[in-house]
Amino acid sequence: MSTTKIKMKDSKNNPPQKTAKELIGETVKKMEEEGWECYVNSKNEPTIKIPGDAYQQEWPADSQRIQDLVQSYYFELSNGLGIRSADLSLLMALIREDCRKGGQRLAEYELPESDEDVIVQAMVYLMNQQDRFENRTKDLLIKLSEFQKEGKVSFHEEIPVFLNIFSRKLGRLIPTLKGYGIAVTIEHKEAGSHCSVRRLESFQLEAPDDSKPSSSGSSSDATHCEGTALPLADATDGEIRSDAPRSGNGSPSNEKGGAI
C-alpha cells in the first residue's frame, strides 16, 4: 500500500510531460508575448525584432542570438529538458515561416530618419576622411562635434555634448552604421570608454566637393605650335608661291632681266 501511495503522490506532483510539438508551439507563443516581431527585410531575409535588446534589435532568424533565446525559452517551458537537434530545426523553420507571413519592412539603416541622424552623418564624413579611428570615445565626440561646427553635417539636431548620452546613442546606432559600411566597437576600460571605428568594404567612398576632373593624359608636344613663323595666307588653297618681279612694260621678267 505504501508503494502505491507514493506512486499516486508522484503522479500528482509530476504531470505528464508535454510532447516536443506542444513545447514548440508554446515557445513560439512565448516569443510573441515577449514582443518579438517576425518579418523579412528589404532583401527578403527572415528577420526578428527583439524590443528588449539594448543595442541591436533586428536579428537574422538563423543567428546564434535567436537560437540561444529559443533554447532558453524551450528549457524553461520543458522544466529543464533540453531541446533536441531535430526539434530545434523544426522550431527554426516555423520561425522563418512566421517571418515570411509577417510581411516586408525596411532595415534599421534604411529608414528615412537614419539619413537625417547627425551622428550617422558625422560618422560617414569621418570615414570619408580616414579608413580607421581608434581612440577614446571622448576624442571621437570632440571630432564629430567639430565637423558639425564646421558645417560638414546637418544642424537640425545637435550632437550630444555629454559623453554618457553620446556613448549610449552611438551604441544603439551600431547596427545602423554597419548598414552604411562602418564597423563600431565600444570598450569600457578603467581609463575610460574607448572606441574603434573602421571602414568596411561595403562603405561607399565619396569624392570631395572640390574635386575637378583631370585629363587622362598629357597633351602631345607634336601638335603644339604657336603659328608665328608661318607665311601669310594667299588664297591658293594651301599652295605657297611667289610671283616674279615685273618689268617696266608690265610683263614678268626672267631671271636674266629679259622679258618672258
C-alpha positions in Angstrom: 0.0 0.0 0.0 2.8 2.4 0.9 4.3 1.9 -2.5 1.0 2.7 -4.3 0.5 5.8 -2.3 4.0 7.1 -3.2 3.3 6.5 -6.9 -0.1 8.3 -6.7 1.6 11.2 -4.9 4.3 11.3 -7.6 1.8 11.3 -10.4 0.0 14.3 -8.9 3.2 16.3 -8.5 4.7 15.4 -11.8 2.1 15.9 -14.6 2.7 14.1 -17.9 5.5 15.6 -19.9 4.5 17.6 -22.9 5.4 16.4 -26.4 8.1 18.3 -28.4 5.3 19.6 -30.7 3.4 21.1 -27.8 6.6 22.7 -26.4 7.5 24.2 -29.8 4.0 25.7 -30.0 4.4 27.2 -26.5 7.8 28.5 -27.3 6.5 30.4 -30.3 3.6 31.8 -28.2 6.0 32.9 -25.5 8.1 34.7 -28.1 5.0 36.7 -29.2 4.2 37.5 -25.6 7.7 38.9 -25.2 7.1 41.3 -28.0 9.1 39.5 -30.8 8.2 40.6 -34.3 8.8 38.3 -37.3 9.1 39.7 -40.8 11.5 39.9 -43.8 13.8 42.8 -44.5 14.2 44.6 -47.8 16.4 41.7 -49.1 13.7 39.2 -48.2 15.8 37.8 -45.4 13.9 36.4 -42.4 14.3 38.9 -39.6 13.2 39.1 -35.9 12.9 42.2 -33.9 13.6 41.9 -30.1 12.4 45.1 -28.4 14.2 44.2 -25.2 17.7 44.3 -26.6 19.6 47.4 -25.6 21.5 47.9 -28.8 20.8 45.8 -31.8 17.1 44.9 -32.1 16.9 43.4 -35.5 18.4 39.9 -35.8 18.6 37.3 -38.6 16.2 34.4 -37.8 19.1 31.9 -38.1 21.5 33.9 -36.0 23.1 32.4 -32.8 21.4 35.1 -30.8 17.9 33.8 -31.8 18.8 30.2 -31.3 20.1 30.8 -27.8 17.0 32.6 -26.8 14.7 30.0 -28.3 16.5 27.2 -26.5 16.3 29.1 -23.2 12.5 29.5 -23.6 12.2 25.8 -24.5 14.3 24.8 -21.5 12.1 26.9 -19.2 8.8 25.5 -20.6 10.0 21.9 -20.5 11.1 22.1 -16.9 14.8 21.6 -17.6 14.6 19.3 -20.6 17.0 20.3 -23.4 15.8 20.6 -26.9 16.9 18.0 -29.5 18.6 19.0 -32.7 15.7 17.8 -34.8 13.2 19.7 -32.7 15.4 22.9 -32.9 15.5 22.6 -36.7 11.7 22.3 -36.8 11.3 25.3 -34.4 13.6 27.5 -36.5 11.8 26.5 -39.7 8.5 27.6 -38.1 10.0 30.9 -37.1 11.3 31.6 -40.6 7.8 30.8 -41.9 6.3 33.3 -39.5 8.8 35.9 -40.7 7.6 35.4 -44.3 4.0 35.8 -43.1 4.9 39.0 -41.3 5.4 40.9 -44.5 8.4 43.1 -45.6 9.9 46.0 -43.8 12.9 48.3 -44.2 16.0 47.6 -42.3 17.0 49.9 -39.4 19.7 51.7 -41.5 17.2 52.1 -44.5 14.7 54.1 -42.6 14.4 57.8 -43.7 15.3 59.1 -40.2 18.7 57.2 -40.4 20.0 59.5 -43.1 18.9 62.5 -41.0 20.7 61.4 -37.9 23.6 63.8 -37.2 25.8 61.2 -35.6 25.4 58.9 -38.7 26.2 61.9 -41.0 29.3 62.8 -39.0 30.5 59.2 -38.9 30.1 58.9 -42.7 32.1 62.1 -43.1 34.8 60.8 -40.8 35.2 57.6 -42.7 35.4 59.6 -45.9 38.5 61.3 -44.4 40.2 58.2 -42.9 39.6 54.5 -43.0 40.1 53.9 -39.3 39.8 55.7 -35.9 40.9 54.2 -32.6 40.9 56.4 -29.5 38.9 57.4 -26.5 35.2 57.8 -27.1 35.6 61.4 -25.8 38.0 62.2 -28.6 35.5 60.8 -31.1 32.8 63.0 -29.7 35.1 66.1 -29.9 35.9 65.3 -33.5 32.3 64.8 -34.6 31.3 68.0 -32.9 33.9 69.9 -34.8 32.5 68.5 -38.0 29.1 69.9 -37.1 30.5 73.3 -36.1 32.4 73.5 -39.5 29.1 72.8 -41.3 30.1 69.4 -42.6 26.9 67.8 -41.2 23.3 68.9 -40.6 22.4 71.4 -37.9 18.8 70.3 -37.4 19.9 68.5 -34.2 22.9 69.0 -32.1 25.3 66.1 -31.4 25.0 65.3 -27.6 27.6 67.1 -25.6 27.5 64.7 -22.6 29.8 61.7 -23.1 27.5 59.1 -21.5 24.5 60.2 -23.6 26.7 60.1 -26.7 28.0 56.7 -25.9 24.6 55.2 -25.4 23.3 56.7 -28.6 26.4 55.5 -30.5 25.8 52.0 -29.2 22.3 52.0 -30.4 23.5 53.1 -33.8 26.0 50.2 -34.2 23.7 48.1 -36.5 22.6 51.2 -38.4 26.2 52.3 -39.0 27.0 48.8 -40.2 24.4 49.2 -42.9 26.4 52.2 -44.1 29.6 50.2 -44.2 31.0 51.4 -40.8 32.0 49.0 -38.0 32.0 50.4 -34.5 33.3 48.7 -31.3 32.9 50.3 -27.9 35.0 49.0 -25.0 34.8 50.3 -21.4 38.2 50.3 -19.6 39.4 51.7 -16.3 40.9 54.6 -18.1 37.5 55.4 -19.7 35.5 54.4 -22.7 37.4 53.6 -25.9 36.0 53.0 -29.3 37.2 51.6 -32.6 35.8 52.7 -35.9 36.8 51.2 -39.2 35.6 51.3 -42.8 34.1 48.2 -44.2 34.3 47.0 -47.9 30.7 48.0 -48.3 31.4 51.6 -47.5 30.7 54.0 -50.4 33.6 56.4 -50.6 32.5 59.8 -51.9 34.7 62.3 -53.8 35.4 65.6 -52.1 33.3 68.6 -53.2 36.3 70.5 -54.6 37.5 67.7 -56.9 38.0 68.6 -60.6 38.0 66.2 -63.5 41.5 65.8 -64.8 42.7 64.7 -68.3 43.6 61.1 -68.7 47.0 62.0 -70.3 49.2 65.0 -71.1 48.9 66.8 -74.4 51.3 65.9 -77.2 54.1 68.3 -78.0 54.0 67.3 -81.6 50.7 69.1 -82.1 51.7 72.2 -80.3 52.6 75.2 -82.4 52.3 79.0 -81.9 51.9 79.9 -85.6 54.3 82.8 -85.6 56.7 81.6 -88.3 54.0 80.6 -90.9 53.7 82.5 -94.2 50.6 84.6 -94.7 47.6 83.0 -96.5 47.4 83.9 -100.2 44.1 82.2 -101.2 45.9 79.4 -103.1 44.3 76.5 -101.3 47.4 75.9 -99.3 49.9 76.3 -102.1 52.6 78.8 -101.4 54.2 80.7 -104.3 55.8 84.0 -105.1 55.4 85.8 -108.4 58.4 87.0 -110.4 59.1 90.8 -110.4 57.6 92.6 -113.4 59.5 94.7 -115.9 58.8 98.3 -116.8 56.2 97.4 -119.5 54.3 95.4 -117.0 55.2 91.9 -118.2 57.0 89.5 -115.9 60.8 89.2 -116.4 63.0 86.2 -116.3 66.0 85.6 -114.0 68.3 87.4 -116.6 66.2 90.5 -116.7 64.7 89.8 -120.1 61.0 89.6 -120.9 59.4 86.2 -120.9 
